[in-house]
Amino acid sequence: MMGFAARSGAKMGIISRFRLWILLFLLFFLSGEGFYLPGSYPHKYMVGDTLSVKVNSLTSIDTEIPFSYYSLPFCKPQEGIKDSAENLGELLMGDRIENSPYRFKMFTNESDILLCRTGPLSTQDFNLLKKRIDEMYQINLILDNLPAIRYTNKGDYVLRWTGYPVGIRAGDAYYVFNHLKFTVLVHKYEETNVAKVMGTGDASAAIPSLDKSGSGSPGWMVVGFEVVPCSFQHDSESIKNLKMYDKYPAKIQCDSTTVAMSMKEKQPIVFTYEVSFVESDIKWPSRWDAYLKMEGAKVHWFSILNSLMVIAFLAGIVLVIFLRTVRRDLTRYEELDKEAQAQMNEELSGWKLVVADVFRAPSHPQLLCVMVGDGVQILGMAVVTILFAALGFMSPASRGTLITGMLFFYLVLGIAAGYAAVRIWKTIRCGDPSGWASVSWRVACFFPGIAFLILTMLNFLLWGSHSTGAIPISLFIVLLLLWFCISVPLTLVGGLLGAKTPHFEYPVRTNQIPREIPPQKYPSWLLVLGAGTLPFGTLFIELFFIMSSIWMGRVYYVFGFLFIVLILLVVVCAEVSLVLTYMHLCVEDWKWWWKSFFSSGSVAIYIFLYSVNYLVFDLKSLSGPVSATLYLGYSLLMVIAIMLATGTIGFISSFWFVHYLFSSVKLD
């Protein structure tokens, strides 16, 4: 396609080439495809090779509090429980990946395999199992980095779920799923062209080659991992002398529609499993497609596109009307001679009358600079992270990379935060950089301090619940070291650069005596708060998918759409802030600094209200004050970050507009 574009360039006009690149850009991002990074290439297994199943934390959409798999009386591996290597993002997400006793041999079907016989259930274990079943906890198994997937039929629809429930309650009886029927989908190993392997792309992207091992038999790749949980009544007495992985003495019939293993106190539970291998046409690059087609993932795609088109059209209308109004105002003003300008200034009101006050320093200027600096840092982190995710560098196959990437980019962009905050501070003080170190230090501590305070409070709740979602003390120390050893120094370096950079010179002078602001017909802050509805309109549909990914356990992967929504959000926030700033100047209200920040930053209020609405109507099963507090705490942290980012967009765009507007006017 690119070669074709190059060959046709001589024949195509500028507009045609521009349209072609726009089309290529949209096709790339909307395809949802991305490159897999080194380290995520297929693992080649020969027939008979051992496959190890791992277990992740128990999760529930009813409580949103993860627990360790081995907190319940399940079978433990013979070699002992060992933690898998986890990155920073996995630890922050509450993942605890450990080894399990489930063992497979490549392309070797096995049935009626005994896993273990637990001891008699104590009162504590019995009550804990009942509680986890009531709270709808799911068991999450992993094979070759693929989560176990479960299919259920609901009418004419086939639903896909990751993991399987601990058990089920029928009346007053509790049944545990103690027999698992695994199906491992495999595909013949193919050497792949690294440049062609796509994250969720077409299977034809992989280029096969001949087996070079010389063994004469091809290797195999794992391309699917399915599980069917069953509740089977075992004879616990008949296996007293059997060991782990021995054959169960009777044939086990796995029927997922019936339950038989009723839990009883002081009685043991027998766990068994079976596994079958099926050769599949699914190629390795497409093996995540089953997870990315979760229920409801396509329901709102047309709604998203429709929303984007409507908001873009509305924003375009606002921009056109706004530019025409300002241009006509400027043209009329500049065409007048000096005497006529003076006469018009006496007769008319409007933005022209606040020329000597428009750049007067705002109240609490240091706080404004700090919030703008943190907003630059958060916005830059969001743009870079979503862009990398859209390119496939943070695919769902790489657990925790999204959170790790966000943290890394946030730390590095501390230099941009310090630079932006100190340069605005220097501009407000008309070139005086004194106090830049204090501003930089506050930038480095403002939002991270809020986040640290909220996370610490929530962490105490998780610690009290003995949840794996609690951040360990060692990780807390690591985060503090990253904060004070990387983020703070980089922010100070950015502040030093901002202090040495020339400030933005005001095009007009400010009078010593401030001009009185005429009484307004309506409170200006009411208009500022209402302005957040337009940016919220660009977000609310995509916000549903993001919230579902976080709280409902669904896989979010349409980062191409999210990147486009982010760009549109930036444009709308800038336009809304420009319009409101112009309206305030027209009524001789020269206190535009904070209002420009909150006119776009007020979108955070509506996002928080939407979060409460989502808690009430979509997370109806969320139980307990701890779970609700966790949800609201994380939501509060999210909306504070969004407020700083969107407010920064509005402030910077308004500052540029006011500077441009008054530098375009002829003044004595």
Residue pairs with C-beta under 8 A, 6 or more apart in sequence:
1 24
2 24
5 17
5 20
5 21
5 24
9 17
12 20
28 560
29 390
29 560
29 561
29 563
29 564
30 560
30 561
31 201
31 560
32 200
32 292
32 557
32 558
32 559
32 560
33 198
33 199
33 200
33 201
33 392
34 198
34 199
34 200
34 389
34 390
34 391
34 392
34 393
34 395
34 559
35 197
35 198
35 199
35 391
35 392
35 393
36 197
36 198
36 199
36 285
36 392
36 395
36 397
37 392
37 393
37 398
40 145
40 395
40 397
40 398
41 192
41 194
41 197
42 189
42 190
42 192
42 221
42 284
43 144
43 221
43 222
44 189
44 219
44 220
44 221
45 51
45 106
45 186
45 189
45 219
45 220
45 221
45 222
46 106
46 215
46 217
46 219
46 220
47 106
47 107
47 108
47 217
47 220
48 105
48 106
48 107
48 108
49 105
49 106
50 103
50 104
50 105
50 106
51 103
51 104
51 105
51 106
51 143
51 144
51 184
51 222
52 99
52 100
52 102
52 103
52 143
53 100
53 102
53 103
53 104
53 141
53 142
53 143
54 84
54 97
54 98
54 99
54 100
54 141
54 142
54 143
55 69
55 70
55 97
55 98
55 99
55 100
55 139
55 140
55 141
55 142
56 69
56 95
56 96
56 97
56 140
56 141
56 142
56 147
57 66
57 67
57 68
57 69
57 94
57 95
57 96
57 140
57 468
57 469
58 66
58 67
58 68
58 69
58 71
58 72
58 132
58 137
58 138
58 139
58 140
58 166
59 66
59 137
59 138
59 140
59 163
59 553
60 132
60 135
60 136
60 137
60 138
61 136
61 551
61 552
61 553
61 619
61 621
61 622
62 135
62 136
62 137
62 621
62 622
62 623
62 627
63 135
63 622
63 623
63 624
63 626
63 627
64 551
64 622
64 627
64 630
64 631
65 462
65 465
65 467
65 469
65 626
65 627
65 630
66 94
66 95
66 96
66 467
66 468
66 469
67 132
67 137
67 466
67 467
67 468
68 96
68 98
68 468
69 96
69 98
69 100
69 139
69 140
70 76
70 81
70 98
71 128
71 466
72 125
72 128
72 129
72 132
72 166
73 118
73 119
73 121
73 125
73 129
73 269
74 118
74 271
75 101
75 115
75 116
75 118
75 244
75 271
76 101
76 116
77 99
77 100
77 101
78 101
78 244
79 99
81 98
81 99
82 98
82 99
83 96
83 97
83 98
84 97
84 98
84 99
86 95
86 96
86 97
86 400
87 399
87 400
87 401
87 404
88 400
88 403
88 404
88 407
88 475
88 478
89 399
89 400
89 401
89 402
89 403
89 404
89 405
89 407
90 97
90 399
90 400
90 403
91 400
91 471
91 472
91 475
92 400
92 403
92 407
92 471
92 475
93 399
93 400
93 403
93 469
94 467
94 468
94 469
94 470
95 399
95 400
95 468
96 468
97 142
100 141
101 115
101 116
101 244
102 115
102 141
102 180
102 182
102 273
103 245
104 110
104 143
104 182
104 184
104 275
106 186
106 220
106 277
107 186
107 220
107 277
108 277
109 275
109 276
109 277
110 274
110 275
111 252
111 274
111 275
111 276
112 247
112 248
112 250
112 251
112 252
112 272
112 274
113 245
113 246
113 247
113 248
113 272
113 273
113 274
113 275
114 239
114 242
114 243
114 244
114 245
114 246
114 247
114 248
114 270
114 271
114 272
115 244
115 245
115 271
115 272
115 273
116 244
116 270
116 271
117 236
117 239
117 240
117 268
117 269
117 270
117 271
118 268
118 269
118 270
118 271
119 268
120 266
120 267
120 268
121 129
121 263
121 264
121 265
121 266
121 267
121 268
121 269
122 265
122 266
123 265
126 263
126 264
126 265
129 166
129 167
129 174
129 176
129 263
130 169
130 174
130 263
132 166
132 167
133 165
133 166
133 167
133 168
133 169
133 174
133 176
134 169
135 623
136 165
136 621
137 165
137 166
138 161
138 162
138 163
138 164
138 165
138 166
138 553
139 163
139 164
139 165
139 166
140 147
140 148
140 162
140 163
141 147
141 148
141 163
141 225
141 227
142 148
142 225
143 184
143 222
143 225
144 222
144 225
145 397
146 222
146 224
146 225
146 287
146 288
147 162
147 163
147 225
147 291
148 162
148 163
148 164
148 182
148 225
148 226
148 227
149 160
149 161
149 162
149 224
149 225
149 226
149 227
149 290
149 291
150 160
150 161
150 162
150 163
150 164
150 226
150 227
150 228
150 229
151 158
151 159
151 160
151 161
151 226
152 158
152 159
152 161
153 159
157 295
159 295
160 290
160 291
160 293
160 294
160 295
162 291
162 553
164 177
164 180
164 227
164 229
165 177
165 229
166 176
166 177
167 174
167 175
167 176
167 177
167 231
167 263
168 174
168 175
168 177
168 231
168 259
169 175
170 259
173 262
173 263
174 262
174 263
175 231
175 259
175 260
175 261
175 262
175 263
176 231
176 261
176 263
176 269
177 229
177 230
177 231
177 261
178 230
178 231
178 232
178 234
178 261
178 269
178 270
178 271
178 272
179 229
179 230
179 231
179 232
179 252
179 254
179 271
179 272
179 273
179 274
180 227
180 228
180 229
180 230
180 272
180 273
180 274
181 227
181 228
181 229
181 230
181 254
181 273
181 274
181 275
181 276
182 225
182 226
182 227
182 273
182 274
182 275
182 276
183 224
183 225
183 226
183 227
183 228
183 275
183 276
183 277
183 278
184 222
184 224
184 225
184 226
184 275
184 276
184 277
184 278
185 222
185 223
185 224
185 225
185 226
185 278
185 279
185 280
185 282
186 220
186 221
186 222
186 223
186 277
186 278
186 279
186 280
187 220
187 221
187 223
187 279
187 280
187 281
187 282
187 283
187 284
188 218
188 219
188 220
188 221
188 279
189 211
189 218
189 219
189 220
189 221
190 206
190 207
190 208
190 209
190 221
190 283
190 284
191 207
191 208
191 209
191 212
192 206
192 207
192 284
192 285
193 206
193 207
196 205
196 206
196 207
197 205
197 206
197 284
197 285
198 205
198 285
198 392
199 285
199 288
199 392
199 395
199 397
200 285
200 286
200 288
200 289
200 292
200 395
200 557
201 285
201 286
202 285
202 286
203 281
203 282
203 283
203 285
203 286
205 285
206 283
206 284
206 285
211 217
211 218
211 219
213 219
221 284
222 287
223 280
223 282
223 283
223 284
223 286
223 287
224 280
224 282
224 287
224 290
228 254
228 256
229 256
230 254
230 255
230 256
231 258
231 259
231 260
231 261
232 252
232 253
232 254
232 260
232 261
232 272
233 260
233 261
233 262
234 248
234 261
234 270
234 272
235 249
235 250
236 267
236 268
236 270
238 249
238 250
239 246
239 248
239 249
239 270
242 248
242 249
248 272
252 272
252 274
254 274
261 269
263 269
282 289
288 395
288 396
288 397
291 396
291 555
292 396
292 555
292 557
294 554
294 555
296 548
296 554
297 545
297 554
300 541
300 544
300 545
303 541
304 541
304 542
304 561
304 565
307 537
307 538
307 541
308 538
308 564
308 565
308 568
311 534
311 537
311 538
311 568
311 572
312 568
314 534
315 534
315 568
315 571
315 572
315 575
318 575
318 576
318 579
319 575
322 575
322 578
322 579
322 582
325 582
326 582
326 661
329 350
329 351
330 661
330 664
330 665
333 341
333 344
333 352
333 665
333 666
334 664
334 665
334 666
336 344
338 668
341 666
344 352
345 352
345 353
349 518
349 587
349 588
350 585
350 586
350 588
351 358
351 582
351 585
351 586
351 588
351 661
352 665
353 515
353 588
354 515
354 585
354 588
354 589
354 590
355 508
355 662
355 665
355 667
356 508
356 509
356 510
356 511
356 515
357 510
357 511
357 514
357 515
357 590
358 508
358 585
358 590
358 592
358 658
358 662
359 506
359 508
359 510
359 658
359 662
360 510
360 514
360 590
361 428
361 429
362 368
362 428
362 591
362 593
362 594
363 594
365 425
365 428
365 429
366 425
366 435
366 438
366 439
366 442
368 424
368 593
368 594
368 597
368 651
369 421
369 422
369 424
369 425
369 428
369 439
369 443
370 421
370 439
370 442
370 443
370 446
371 446
371 597
371 644
371 647
371 648
372 420
372 421
372 424
372 597
372 647
372 648
372 651
372 652
373 417
373 418
373 420
373 421
373 422
373 424
373 439
373 443
373 491
374 417
374 421
374 443
374 446
374 447
374 644
375 644
375 645
375 646
375 647
375 648
375 649
375 651
376 413
376 416
376 417
376 420
376 421
376 648
377 410
377 413
377 414
377 416
377 417
377 443
377 447
378 410
378 447
378 641
378 644
378 645
378 648
379 570
379 645
379 648
379 649
380 409
380 413
380 416
381 406
381 409
381 410
381 413
382 566
382 645
383 566
384 409
384 413
385 394
385 402
385 405
385 406
385 409
386 559
386 562
386 563
386 566
387 563
388 394
388 405
389 395
389 402
389 405
389 559
389 562
390 559
390 560
390 562
390 563
393 401
393 405
394 401
394 402
394 405
394 559
395 401
395 557
396 555
396 557
407 482
410 487
411 482
411 486
411 487
411 490
412 490
414 443
414 444
414 486
414 487
414 488
414 490
414 491
414 494
415 490
415 491
415 493
415 494
415 497
416 494
417 443
417 444
417 491
417 494
418 440
418 443
418 444
418 490
418 491
418 492
418 493
418 494
418 495
418 496
418 497
418 498
419 494
419 495
419 497
419 498
419 501
420 494
420 498
421 439
421 440
421 443
421 495
421 498
422 433
422 436
422 439
422 440
422 494
422 495
422 496
422 497
422 498
422 499
423 498
423 501
423 503
423 504
424 655
425 433
425 435
425 436
425 439
425 498
426 432
426 433
426 436
426 498
426 499
426 501
426 503
427 503
427 504
429 435
430 503
430 506
431 502
431 503
431 505
433 499
433 500
436 495
436 496
436 498
436 499
437 492
437 495
439 495
440 491
440 492
440 494
440 495
440 496
441 488
441 491
441 492
443 491
443 495
444 483
444 487
444 488
444 491
444 492
445 488
447 640
447 641
447 644
448 483
448 487
450 637
450 640
451 637
452 479
452 483
454 633
454 636
454 637
455 471
455 637
457 633
458 629
458 630
458 633
458 634
459 470
459 471
459 476
461 626
461 629
461 630
462 469
462 470
462 471
462 630
463 470
464 626
465 626
471 479
504 655
504 659
506 659
507 659
507 662
507 663
508 662
508 667
515 588
515 590
517 588
517 589
517 590
517 591
518 587
518 588
520 587
520 589
524 584
524 589
524 595
525 595
525 598
527 580
527 583
527 599
528 580
528 595
528 598
528 599
528 602
529 598
529 602
529 605
530 602
531 576
531 577
531 580
531 599
531 600
531 602
532 599
532 600
532 601
532 602
532 603
532 604
532 605
532 606
533 606
534 572
534 576
535 569
535 572
535 573
535 576
535 600
535 603
535 646
536 603
536 606
536 607
536 610
537 572
538 565
538 568
538 569
538 572
539 565
539 569
539 603
539 607
540 610
542 561
542 562
542 565
543 607
543 610
544 614
545 554
545 556
545 558
546 556
546 562
547 611
547 614
547 618
548 554
548 556
548 618
549 555
549 556
550 634
551 614
551 619
551 631
552 618
569 646
570 649
573 600
573 603
573 646
573 649
573 650
573 653
574 600
574 649
574 650
574 653
575 653
576 599
576 600
576 650
577 596
577 599
577 600
577 649
577 650
577 651
577 653
577 654
578 653
578 654
578 657
580 595
580 596
580 599
581 592
581 595
581 596
581 599
581 654
581 657
581 658
582 657
584 590
584 591
584 592
584 595
585 592
585 658
592 654
592 658
593 651
596 650
596 651
596 653
596 654
596 655
597 647
597 648
597 650
597 651
598 647
598 650
599 650
600 646
600 647
600 649
600 650
601 643
601 644
601 646
601 647
601 650
602 643
603 642
603 643
603 646
604 639
604 640
604 642
604 643
604 646
605 639
607 638
607 639
607 642
608 635
608 636
608 639
611 631
611 632
611 635
611 638
611 639
612 632
612 635
615 622
615 628
615 631
615 632
615 635
619 631
622 628
622 631
